[in-house]
Amino acid sequence: MKQKIKRKQNNSARCIVCGDQNKASLGCRFYELENGEIAATFRSEDWHQSYPGRMHGGMAAGVLDELIGRAAAQGSDDFWGVTVELHMKYKKPIPTEADLKAVARVTKKNRKLFEGTGEILLPDGTVAVEAWGKYMILPLSKISDGGFAEEEWYQIEEDDPKEIDL
Ligand SMILES: CCCCCCCCCC(=O)SCCNC(=O)CCNC(=O)[C@H](O)C(C)(C)COP(=O)(O)OP(=O)(O)OC[C@H]1O[C@@H](n2cnc3c(N)ncnc32)[C@H](O)[C@@H]1OP(=O)(O)O
C-alpha cells in the first residue's frame, strides 16, 4: 500500500547503516510517513553478505535497530536514544545486490524508555525479518563525547520520493 512521505530525516556521515560518507554503509534513507510509521530505503551490497548472495543478519539487525530508534525521533533532528534490548526474527533470506525497504513504528513510550517494532521487506513485499526493540532516551552529550559536528548530521539533498509503496 502506498504511503505519503511527510518528512525526510537527517543522515549521519560515518554511520554503518546510514553513513553518507561511509563506503561500507547500507546507505539508508529514512522517511517519516503520514500514517505515523517510518520507512527506510537501502541497498544490500556484495560486501554486506554473510553467506554468498545473502545479506548478513547483523546488517539486517543494524537496519531495524536504527529504524525503530528513528521511529521515536519523528519530527525532530535532536532526539536521541540508545538500544537496550533488540530481538530479531529471521524469516526469509535477504539477497545481496537488492534495493530494499523497511518500516517501523513506536509501540510504547514514556519519559525514559520507548519500544517499537519493524520489518524488512523483500522486493516482492514479503516480510523477511522482524524486530522488536527497547531504547533509553538520552541527551546526545550522554551518548557521544563531543556529539555530531555540523558536517556529520545533515539532510541529503536529492530527488526524494513523495510516497513509498510498502
Ligand atoms: C535519530 C535518533 C534515534 C537514533 C537511533 C539509534 C539507533 C542506534 C542505536 C544504537 O545502536 S546505540 C548502541 C547500542 N546500545 C548501547 O550502547 C547502550 C549500552 N548501554 C548503556 O549505555 C547503559 O546500559 C544505559 C545508558 C542504557 C543505562 O545505563 P545506566 O547506568 O543509566 O543504567 P542503570 O542500570 O543505572 O539504569 C537506569 C534506569 O534504566 C533502567 N533500565 C536499564 N536498562 C533497562 C532495560 N533494558 N529495560 C528497562 N529498563 C532498563 C534501569 O532499571 C534504571 O531504572 P530506574 O531509574 O527506574 O532505577
The ligand as an ORCA input file, in Angstrom:
! r2SCAN-3c Opt
* xyz 0 1
  C      17.787      9.622     15.316
  C      17.665      9.292     16.763
  C      17.473      7.861     17.059
  C      18.721      7.138     16.826
  C      18.507      5.679     16.609
  C      19.573      4.929     17.283
  C      19.828      3.618     16.637
  C      21.130      3.019     17.025
  C      21.232      2.895     18.494
  C      22.429      2.133     18.905
  O      22.935      1.306     18.211
  S      23.023      2.542     20.430
  C      24.361      1.410     20.649
  C      23.952      0.185     21.405
  N      23.470      0.448     22.737
  C      24.306      0.884     23.720
  O      25.453      1.148     23.501
  C      23.731      1.014     25.103
  C      24.705      0.448     26.134
  N      24.144      0.546     27.480
  C      24.323      1.655     28.221
  O      24.998      2.614     27.833
  C      23.711      1.656     29.578
  O      23.290      0.361     29.932
  C      22.486      2.614     29.637
  C      22.936      4.065     29.418
  C      21.418      2.237     28.647
  C      21.923      2.516     31.031
  O      22.968      2.792     31.930
  P      22.668      3.317     33.352
  O      23.938      3.216     34.147
  O      21.918      4.605     33.316
  O      21.719      2.149     33.803
  P      21.115      1.838     35.166
  O      21.407      0.414     35.374
  O      21.501      2.853     36.193
  O      19.567      2.033     34.809
  C      18.943      3.280     34.701
  C      17.465      3.031     34.655
  O      17.142      2.429     33.400
  C      16.524      1.168     33.610
  N      16.943      0.226     32.583
  C      18.188     -0.044     32.192
  N      18.184     -0.979     31.220
  C      16.899     -1.300     31.022
  C      16.230     -2.201     30.176
  N      16.884     -2.972     29.312
  N      14.893     -2.270     30.260
  C      14.215     -1.497     31.128
  N      14.788     -0.603     31.939
  C      16.109     -0.529     31.896
  C      17.010      0.743     34.984
  O      16.128     -0.173     35.560
  C      17.019      2.060     35.727
  O      15.702      2.435     36.110
  P      15.411      3.365     37.390
  O      16.000      4.709     37.040
  O      13.917      3.380     37.467
  O      16.098      2.669     38.531
*
